[in-house]
Amino acid sequence: MSFLKTIKNWYYISLKVKSRLLIGRPVLVMMYHRINNSVGEKLTGLSVDISNFEKHLLFYKNNFQILRLEEEWTSLKKTGLVITFDDGYADNIINALPLLEKYQLPATIFVTTLNIDSKDEFWWDRLVFDYSNCKESFYVPKQNNAILKSNRSYTFLTDFVHALRNEEKEEWFLAFEKINNISFSHREEFR
């Protein structure tokens, strides 16, 4: 190893030691969205299948001090880890909770309130479904020309739908599904 690399390595080691002495051990926050085998969201990457999630939990339990979000994060014996879920999907309770209970690990679920007491899905889940079920060449409401999937159209659609007001989104989806012959119905695992 060169002299310069040796100095660089010692420098980084000294930064870690200084950080540990002054600040303490780090705490990692793991953020999940979906724990589900059937979702297959290749476009958004928001889903972890159940068996992989269980492997994650075993790894965490064996290698970290698992913390609750609200508890004190000082005086750690190991690197800390907090498990969180964004959006509050039904599969967090159906699929993740039994595994969290099995390994006695705490987690925090942040619930998005827009769709509480409804069977509606989040717009991004519906867009993934519609996009996955339309042909390579498809139509968008109020546009005369067909759009090709191969032209990065998913990114375009995501930006477009995201900019719509919530009440406009449902109208847009109904029109999109109609002109592209897509049969959509709300899915329980997406609540």
Disulfide bonds with the S-S distance in Angstrom:
none
